[in-house]
Amino acid sequence: MRIKCTISYDGHLFFGYQVQPGQRTVQNELEKALKTLHKAKECIPVVSSGRTDSGVHAVGQTIHFDSTLSIPEAKWPYALNALLPDDIAVNKAEAVDDQFHARFFAKKKEYRYMIYKGRFPDVFKRYYAYHVPYELDMEKVKEASRYLVGTHDFTSFCTAKTEVKDKVRTIYELEWSETEEGLQMRIVGSGFLYNMVRIIVGTLLDVGTGKFYPDDIKKMIAAQNRDAAGRTAPAHGLYLWNVIYDN
């Protein structure tokens, strides 16, 4: 039986999602809990919609795994949460077709980036929002954001060391909103390259401070060169918010 789960995690103390030797990762904790639950000698593999980097959080990450246990759907979160550390939670579980794949079946992903605008750093937000105490021209930021919507080659907005050859992605929505304590960027796309969202955020913040003009975004896209775009925003403000599937 294949089980699909929606999970959330606080990325602060994880060395990213994917298993890495000698490091604490989300995947490792999930597979450890499943191994204990199944009383298994071998690892129970977990497949995710995609990996997140060290320090990145998730509100709605999707995973799947195969199980021989006869546990009702509604009981899976309780069974797993009893074995998982406090910084990971299974929020929903459902039995799915054996052909379902958390990564390959995903149609869209939504990320959000949190910015804290207080004058001074807030020690309670230092791992969960990027502190930006300086003024931003949000009209220019929003104008620049519109140039990113659509289907483009996002080579300039991807870490140069990536091995992915096809860097064409579609951004369906990119919007900024004010929160009680700062700003939130919401972005929905067909998929995202390594560090793509963080580079987009950093570049748009550079537009907001006057380092770039809004229509420089068009030149950056055309350049297909990482050096053409702006800085990479830090990981701790980023959240994988939702993974969207057909039906």
PyMOL commands that set and color helices and strands:
alter all, ss='L'
color gray80, all
select helices_A, chain A and resi 11-13+26-38+73-81+138-148+155-157+196-208+216-223+226-228+235-237
alter helices_A, ss='H'
color red, helices_A
select strands_A, chain A and resi 2-9+47-48+57-66+88-96+106-116+130-131+150-153+168-178+182-189+238-245
alter strands_A, ss='S'
color yellow, strands_A
deselect
rebuild
show_as cartoon
